[in-house]
Amino acid sequence: MPHVSHPLIPPDTIEERAYQTNIARHALDGNTLVVLPTGMGKTAVALRVAAERLALGKILMLAPTKPLVEQHFRYFSQNLLLEEGDVAMFTGSNPPAKRIEMWKAARLCISTPEVIKNDLIAERYSLRDVSLLIVDECHRTVGNYAYVFIAERYAATAAQPLILGMTASPGSDPEMVAEICGHLAVDIVESRVETDADVRPYVHEREIEYRTVDLPEDLWLALSVLNSMIEDRLSTLADLGYRVPRREALSMKALNGIMAQIQSRMQQRDRTAYTAVSVHAELMKLKHGVTMAESQGTTALKAYLSRLESEGASGAGSKASKRLCADERFKRLLALADSWTRELHPKADEVVRIVLDQLVEDPDSRVIVFATYRDGVSMLVDHLAEAGVPAIRFVGQASRDTEKGLSQKEQIEAIRKFREGEYHVLVATSVGEEGLDIPSTDLVVFYEAVPSEVRSIQRKGRTGRNSAGKIIVLITKGTTDETFRWVSNTREKQMQKGVKAMRGGNVPTAPAPAGSPAAEGGQLTLADAAIRAATLAAGDGADRPAVVIDNREMSSKVAEHLSNLGAKITLAALPVGDYAIGDRVLVERKTVQDFVDTLVDRDLFGQIASLAESASRPVLIVEGGSIADLYELRNIHPNAIRNTLASIAVDFDVSLVFTRDAEETAGMLYAFARREMGEAKGERSFHRHKSARSGREELEYILTAVPEVGPKAAREILAAFGTLRAVFSASAEELMQVKGVGEKTAGGIVEAAEREYR
């Protein structure tokens, strides 16, 4: 076969394919969305476009996971004729100063989007000299995902911007596809399906088999108990006047419809809405239990019921959990689950049979088993091990309950062991669905059907890349597995029609948000205009409002909006508060839900006290509504909310501000920062109740400012030493001679007397 000829691509490395050549050529003409079936060489297209654009500047490639970043790093390092260090892999484990050095030196940077977003907000470098932005798995460019911010910032700041978005599965929802195209400012769509004439010669056959199993009697019994409890909750909601579906039709869409009714009643100040919210929460938990029983098995269901029991027994548990656990039927279900000493769902044994058959037929083959939940992944790894088949677990980073996550380093190591044959079986959650290229994967097993066409396509795409592959989907008869199978298949067909419809320059478009320049005939988005204005006015940053943001706040959009407004941002680990402004202002941000949850379940007043003690101008921002919205959550009496707010404002002297959303929060923070610029403001006294006192009281008052000294100890110490000068000149041993003064109190006084003022 002929190979690509390019000065930056080693000879005889990249196979010449006509459709890849055409796509790469068109992608140089404008921002392009590339939709190609998995295994058809999206990365090869990106390599060819990058090789052309390197002459104009730096290349930035984004991928959603660290293993995928590492995979791209290996591919580009091997297939581009660049010097050592020209290709850099960015991770959060690299210190910021190191990333700045790498950015300056590298010609091609590959990173997860969160790292780049944080660095841009902190202004560690800019995208001005980036000549190509490659967005892999670009179907994620929606909502609050970091791709959105980076694409908009890139379009506004790059000297010669060009965007290449790549995906195998843009989704079947036209509005979502239009949103993706809008955020990436797509001019050109290049799409192919497996039946296209120029693609067909390179497609490897993938056999898809659906295997059905019967649900065992114990799980049918568990289902009958759960469904009985669901029937009761639906009847309760119906009695309260809510429109509810039949129990058999209770889908997530139907549950969302019920919640919409409840929220509407809340706005009308209907007191029944508080009861309905809690009943809805019970329905959500019971519906998840049904899913566990139908598609996951006894191990997963038992673990879930155990978590519900623990939550219900906890003092911090929700009312929904407590009521569920008090239900006699739930108690009987727990007793039934206690009798399960092994996995009863036939899917587990079927997975073992499938894997053993594959490895007997081809001992060197690779098998990926996908399961939606971590409990299922752990159970399958154990089940395969009992059958003499070592399997490696592949899950996300977060640790939940007793399930420990895998660090990015551990994820990469797991993929390496699977790729190199140390393990022939990989059992993964959704973290393994996107983009991972293991050419020798011969078989993919779905432990359950998934309703998402994107996830289904991504899972299937892990096999049949370099040779024929097989996909086996396990279906439990008479359950939602059967529904999800047909839903997924229907949506995949709709997506294929949509992909074909996007050809010939038919770029999907969505209406511009009301009030935006685009909606009124302009070309720039609001974000673009703000960024460009900030860029022109920024200078060296000395005349810009400055805000220090806690690292944990980067998951919200507040930091993005602040950056777009032109604020000078520094990221740090703040011991107290979320935003520090100047020497005086410290801001804690809470959503209305978080405010109420912290009041009920955690130490809200402890947090407020720490905030008040840490700044002369403490501020609490409650985001997402007004005081009235606080009354509608967690069924707390309005007087309790009012008393809490009064205490925060009066007892702690903390300013309260309510904002509508993240954008308004950013606007308030920016306003605070502008006020803190320029000449110093008058300071608030640290002594909130400063007033005339007698000589004795004044001395006691001063001494009790030392954290370890209470009023009684202050009187005893002053009586013994006579003056403050004598107290602060004394040694710890001398202070400990005073009645009631221990080592801790004496040490606190000595430390206060010797502490330097900085």
N, C-alpha and C positions, 0 to 999 in steps of 0.2 A: 504494500500500500504506500502511496506517496505521503510525505511528511511535510509539516509546515516549515517554510524557509523564512527565517527572520534573524537579523544580526544579534538579537538578545535571547533567542531561543536555541538551545543546543540542537544540532542536526539529529534527525532520526529519533526524536523524542515524542513529538505531538503529531498524531495521525491527522492527515488532511481530510476533513469532511466538508462537503459542499455547504451543508446547512449551517455549520459552525462558521465557515468563512463568510457567508452572506450576513449572518447575524452580527458578527464582529465588525464587518464593514459598515453596516447600518448604525451600529451602536456608537460609532465615531461621529455621527451626524447630529446627535442630540440625546437628551436624557431618554434612556431606553428601559423598558420592562421586558425581560426575557423569561418566557414561560416554556420550559422544556421538561419532558418526562424524566424521572430519576434515571441516572446512569447514562444520560445522553450528552454529558460533557458541558454543563454550565460553567464549571471552573475552567475548562479549556478555553471557552469563549472569553471569560474574564481575563485569563492570562494573555490572550492575543490583543485584547483592547488595552490592557495595562502596558504591554510591550510598546505599543504605539504612543501612548500618552506619557511615558517616562521622560521623553525628551522635553516635555513642557513643564514638568514639575513632579512633585511627590504623589504617590498613590496611597490611598487609605482604603483598606478592605475591612468590613465589619461582618462578624458572624455571631450568632446568639449564644454559643456556649464555648467554654474553654477547650474541650476536646476538638470541636470543629475548628477553632482558631489554630490549634496545634496542627491539625490535619492540613489546613491551607498553608501554614508556614512551611511544612515539609514539602508540599507540592510546588510552591513558588520558589523555594530555595533550590530545589532540584532542577526546575525547568526554566529558570532565567539565568542568563550569563551576567551575574552581578558580583561585585566584590563582597567579601565577608563583612557582615555588619550592615549591608545595604538593605537586607530584608530583616525587619524587627517584629517580634511578637510581644505585644503589650498585654500585661495582666495587672490585676490589682495588687499582686504580691510585689511588683516592682515599686520601690519608693518613688514618690513624685519627682524628686530631683533626678533620679536615674531615668525616668521616662522622658524628662525634658532633654537630657543628653541624647537618648536614643532617637527621639524625634528629630533633633537637629542633624544627626548623622545618617539616618536611614533614608532610603529612597522609596521603600515600600513598607508600610506599617500595617500589621494585621492585628485586630483587637476585638474584644467584646465591646458593645456600644456603651455600657455603663462607665467604663474607664475613660473613654474619649469624652463622653458628656461631662463627667466631673472635671476633667482637665480643662475643657473649654470654658466651663462656668468659672473655674478658678483662674482662668487666663494664663495657664502654664505654657500654652502655645496657641497658634491660630491655624485656621484652615486656608489662609490666603494663598499659599503656594501649592495646595493640593490640586492636581490637574484631573484626577479621577477619583470618585467615591464609588466603591463597589459595595452593594448592600446584599449580602447573601441571606436566603430565607426571608425575602423582603415582604412576604405576606404578614409579617409581624409589624409592619409600618402603619400601625393604627393606634388610636387612643393615646395612652400615656407612655407607650414604649419609647425607649431612648432613641431609636431610629428616627422618630419624628423630629425631635429637637435637633439632632445632628444634621439631618437633611435640610431643614430650614436654615440653620446657621450656615451650613456650607453654601447654599444657594445665595445667601446674602453677603458672604465675606470673601469667597474664593475669586481670584483674579480671572481664572479661566475654568469655570465649573463644568463638570460633566458627570452625570450619575448613571450607573448601571445597576439596576435591580434585578435579582434572579430568584426564581422560585419554581418548584414543580407543581405547586398547589396554591393558586391565588384565592381559592374558595369559590363557592357557588352563589354567594350573595352579591348581586351587582353593586349595591351601595358600598359594601366593604371594598370591593375591587376598585371602585371609583375613589374611595378614600385613600387607598394605597397609591394610586396614580397621582392624586392631588398632592400628597405629601412629598412624593418624589419628583413632582413637576414633570411627569412623563410626556414626552413628545412622540415617541415611537414605541409600538408594541411588536415584539417578535415572538410569535407563539408557534409551537409545533405539538402535534399529538402522535402517538405511536403508529397510527395508520398512514401518516403522510409519506408520500413517495420518497422524499429525500432522507427521511428518518428510518423508514422501515428496514433497510438493509442492516442497520446497526442494533435493532431491537432483539433482545434475547427473550425467548419464550418464558413466560411465567405461568405455571399451572396453579390455579386457585381451587382449593377443595374446602367445602364446608362439611364439618363432621358434627353430627348431633349426638347429644347424650341425654339421658333421662335424669331428672332430679330425684335424689333419694328420698325415702319416706320421712326421715327426720327433718330434712329441709322443707318439705311440703308442710309438715306440722308447724315448723317455725314461721313459715310464710302465712299460714292460716291465723296464727296468733297476731302477727304484725298487721295483717290486713284487717283483723277484727278491731284492733286499736285505731287503725286509720279510719275505719267506718265511723267509730264513735267521735273522733275529732271533726270529721266532715259534718256529722250531724250537729255538733255543737256550733260550728260556724253557720250552718244553715239556719239554726234556731235564732242566731244573732242577726239574721237578715242578709247574709252574704250568699252570692251565687257560687255554688260549688259543683264540680263535675262528679260523675259516678266514680267510685273508687277505682275501677278498672281503667278509667281515662285520666287518672291523676299523674300527669307528666310534669316535668320541670316548667314547661310553658304554662300549664294550668296553675301550678303553684305561684308562678310569677303574676298571673292574672289575679289570683286571690290577694296577693300582697298589694297590687295596685288598688284594689277595692279598699283594703285596710288603710292605705295611705290617704286615699280620698276622704275616708271617714275621719281620719285624724285631723285633716285640714278643717273639717267641719266641727271639730271639738267634740266628736262623738265618743263618750266614755267607753263604749263597748269595744272600741278599737284597741284599747290596751289589752283586754282579754284575748282578742283575736290575734294580736301579734304573738302572744305566747303560745296559743294553740297552733298557729302557723309554724312556729319554731319546732313544736312537737311533731307536726306532720313532716317537716324537712328531715328530722332525725329518723323517723319511722320509715320514710321513703328510702333513705340511704340504707337502712337495715334490710329492706326488701331487695335492694340491689346486691348487697353483700350475700344474701341467701341465694338469690337466683343465679348470679354469675360468678361469684367468687369462691364460695364454699364455707365449710364449718370453721376452718381456722380463722379466716378473716371475719366472719360473723361473730365468733366467740370473742375475738379481740375487741371488736367494736362494741359489743354489749358490755364487756368489762370496762371499757373507757366510759360508757354512759353511766354505769353503776358508780364508778369513782367520782364522776362529775356530779351526780345526784347526791352523793354522800358528802361532798365538799361544801364547806360553808360558803365558798365563793361560787358554787354552782348556780346555774340559771334556774328560774322557776319551772321552765319547760322540762329540764332534766330531772328536777325533784319530783314533779308530777308523774313523769314517765316511770321513774323508779318506784313510786308508791303504788302504781297500778299492779294489781294481783296477777294479771296476765304477764306482765313483764317479769315478775318474780318467777313465775312458772317457766318462762322462756329461759331465764338465767339457769334454773335448775336443769333444764334440758341440755343447755350448752355445757354445763359442768360434766355431763356424761360423755361428751365427745372427747375421746382420747387420741383420735387420729383423724386425718382429713377424710371426710365422707363423700365429698363431691367427686363424681367420676372424671371430671376434667383433669384433676391432678394425675390420676393413673394414666389417662389418655396421653398427656404430655410426655410422661415417661416412656410409654410405648412408641410414640412418634419419634422421639429422640433416639431411642435405642435402635429402632428400625433404620433410621438414617445413618447412624454411626456404624452399624453392621454392614450396610450397603457401601458406605464410603467412610472409612475410619479417619480420613484427613479433612472431612467436610466441616463446615461451621454452621451452627444453628443459633438463631436469635429467637428467644421467647419473650413476647411482650405481655405485660400484665399492667392494668391501670393503677393498682394500689400496691403500696410497699409491703403490706402484710402478705399479699399474694406472691410478690417476688421472693420474699424470705421463705415462705412455705414451699415454693417450687424448687428453690435452691436446695433446701433440706430434703425434699422428696426425691430429687434427682440423685443427691448424694447417697441416700439410703439404697438406691438402685445401682450404685456403683458408677454414677456419672458425675464427675466433678463439674460444677457450673460456677460461673463468677457473677456476682451481683452488680448491677449498674443502676444507680439511683441518683437523685439530685443531692445538693449540698446540705440543705436544711435538715436538722434533726428534729423528729417529732415523736413525742412520747418515748417509747423504748427503742424506736427505730432510728439508728444513727445514720446520718447522711454521709456521702462521700465527698471529700474535698476535691477541688479541681485537679490536684496532683494525683489523687487516688483514681479519679475518673479516667485520666489519661493513661495511667498505669493499667487499669482494667482493660481498656481498649487495646493497649499494646499486647497484653497477655493473650487476648482473644485473637488479635490479628496474627500473632506469631505462633499460635497453636499450643500455647501452654494450657489454655482451656479451649475446648471445642464448643462449649455452650455458654451463651451470654443471656442472662435473664434481666430484662430492663423494664423500667417505667417509661413514661413519655419522653424523658430526657434523652433516650437513645433513638428517638424517632427521626430527628432532623439531620440530614446531611452526612451522617457518618458513612464513610466509604470503606467497607470491608469487602474487597472484590470477590473473595472466595466464599462468601455466605451463600450456602446452597438452599437453606430452608428457613422460613420465618413462620413462627406459630403465634397466632392471636389467642391468648387465653380467653378473651371475650371479644365480641364485636363492639366497635365504637361508632357512635352516631355521627362523628365529625368526618366529613369527606377529606379534609386536610390531613388529619391524623391517620386516617386509613391509607391514603396515598403515600404518606411519608413512611408508614410501617412497611407497606408492600415494596417500597423502593429500596429497602435494605438488601434485597436479593435480585438476581437476574441482571446484574450489572455487567459482568464480563462473560457470563455463560448462563445457560438456562437455570431457572430457579423455581422453587415451589413455595406456595403459601397455603397454610392450613388454618382455618378459622374455626374455633370451637363454639358450638351453639347449644345452649340448654333448651330443650323443647318446652314450649308453652310459657316462655319468659320474655323479658325485654331484650334478651339476646337476639331473638327472632326479629323484633321490631327494629332494633339498631342495625341489623344486617340490611334490611330493605331501605331504611332511611339513608344509610351511608351509600348504598349502591345508586339510589335515585339522585342524591346530591352529587356524586361523582359524575354521573351522566350530564347533569345540569352544568357542572363546571366545564366539562369537555365542550359542550355547546358554547358556553361563554368564551372559552379560550379561542375557539374557531372564529367567533364573532369579533374578536379584538384584532383580527388581522387587517392588513391594508390601512393601518393608521387610525382605526376606530378606537381611540383612547377613551375609556369610560370617564365621565365627568360627573361630579356631584355638585349640587348648588352651593355657592359660596355662603358662608355664615352671614346672617343679616348684620348690616352695619359695617362689614369689612370693605376695604377699598375695592377688592375684586367684585363684590356684589354691586358696587356703584360705578363699575366701568374702569377701575384702576388696575394696575398690574401687580402692585406689591401687596403681600399680606400685612396685617398689623405687625406681626413679628418681624418681617423684613424691614419695615419702615423704622421700627424701634431700634433694631440692630444697627442699621445704617446710620441713623442719627447718633447712636451711642458711639459708633466707630469714629465718626467725624469729630465728635466732641471729646473723646476719651483722653487724648494726649497721653501723658505718662501716668494718669490715674490720680494725680495729686488733687485735682479739683472735682473728683467724682465721689458721690456718697458711697461709703464703705460699710459692708456687712460681713461679719464672721458667721458662717453657717456650720452647725454640727453635722458631722458626716452622716449620721443616721437620718437626717432630714432630706437626703438627696433622692429618696424614693418618691417624694411629693413633687408637684410641678411648681412649687413656690420658688425654688432656686432658679428654674428655667425662666420664669417671668421676671424675677429680679435681674437676671443676666440680660434679658431682652430690654429691660428698662435702662440699662447702662450702669448698674451698680458695680462697684469694685468688690469682688467677692473673694473671701479666703475660707478654705475648708479646714476644720479643726475638730478635735474631740473635746467638746465642751463638757465640763463636769456637771454643770447645771444649766438648764435652759437650752433653747434650740437656735436662737439668733442673738448675737452680741453686737451692739452698735455703739461705737465710741467707748468712752470710759464709764458711761452712766447707765445706758439702757440695756437690759437683758430681757429677752422675750421668750416665753414658753408658748408653743402653738398646740392646740388640741382641737380635734373635730368635735362637733356636738356629741357624737356617739362616744368618743373617747373620754370626753369630759364626764359624762354620766357614768360610764363604766368605771372610770378611775374613782369617782365618788363612792360607788357601791362596792367594787371589788378590790380596789387598791387604795393607797394612802394619798388621796388628793391633797389634804391639808399639809402633809409632810412635804410634798413637792412644792406647794405654794410657800411654805415656810423657808425652804432652801432657796427658792427664787428670791424671796424678799430679803434674805440675809446676804445675798451675793451681789446685789446691785443697789445703787441709790435710786434708780428709776426702773423698778420691775414692772413688766407688762405681761398680761395673759391675753392671748388672742384665741377666741373660740370661733372656729371656722365651720361654715356650712349651714348657717341659719341664725335665728334670733333667740332671745330668751324663751319665747313661746315654744320654739322647737324642742327645748330641753324638757319641757313638761310632758312631751309625748313619748319619751323613751324610758324604758325599764319600769314603767308604772310607778314612778316616784311622785309623792304628793308635791304639788307646786310650792307649798310653803317650805318644804325641805330644800328645794332648788333656790328659792328666794333667800333663805337664811344662809345658804352656802355662798351665794353671790355677795350678800351683804358682808359676810365675814371676810371674804377675799378682799373686798374694797376697803372696809373700815378697819378690821383687826390687823390685816397684814399690809395695808396701804399699797396694794397691787392694782394697777390700772387695768380695767377690763375693756376689751374691744371685741365686738362681734363683726365677722366678715362673712360675705356670701359664699366665696369660693377661694381657691388658691390664687387666682389672679388678683382678687381684691386684697388678700393677705399680703401679697408681694407689694401692692401699691401702698399699703399702710406702712410696711417695713421701709420702703423707699422714702416715704414721707418722714418717718422717724430719722432715717439716716441723713436726709437733707437738713433737718433741724439741728443735728449734732455737728454739722460742718461749721467751720468758721470759729468765732470767738467762743470762749468758755461760757457755759451757762451757770446760773446760780445753783449751788449744791443743796440737796435736801439734807436736813440734819439726820444723823444716824439715830439720835434719841427722839423717837416719835412723840413722846409725851413729856418733853422738856418743860419744866416749870420751876417756880421758886421752891426751894427746899431748905430745911434747917441745916446747920453745919454738919451734924451727925448723919442725916439722911444723904447729904451730898457725897460724903466720903464713902458711905456704904454703896451708893448708886454707882460711883466710879469703880469700886473694887468688884462689884458683881458683873461688870462688863467682861471680866475674865471668864471664859466659858466654863471652867471647872468650879467656880465660886458661886454658891447660893447665898441668899440673904442671911441665914443663920451663921454660916461660916464666915461671912464678911464681918458680922458684928463681933464674933469671937476673936478673929485675927486682929481687928482694929483695937479691940480692948486690950490685947496682949502687947501690941507694938506701938500704939499711940498715933502714928502718922503714916500716911501713904509712902513717904520716902523711906521710912524704916521697914515697912512691909516689903517694898520692892528691892530693898538692899539686903534682905535676909536670905540665908541659904535654905535649901529644901529641908535640911535636918532641923534648922531652927524653927521653920514654919510647922514642921510635924510635931513640935512640942505642944502646939496649941490643941486644946480638946476638940475632937471631931475632925481634925485636919489629917487626912491620909496622904499617902505618897502621890496619888493622882492629882489631888488638889494642889499640894505643894509644888509639884512639878509644873503644873499649869501656870502658877504665878511666876515661878522662876523663868519659864520659857517666855511668858509675855513680857517680863522685864528686860530680857536679853534679845528679843526678836528685833531684827533690823527692819526699818521702814523702807519698802521698795515700791 
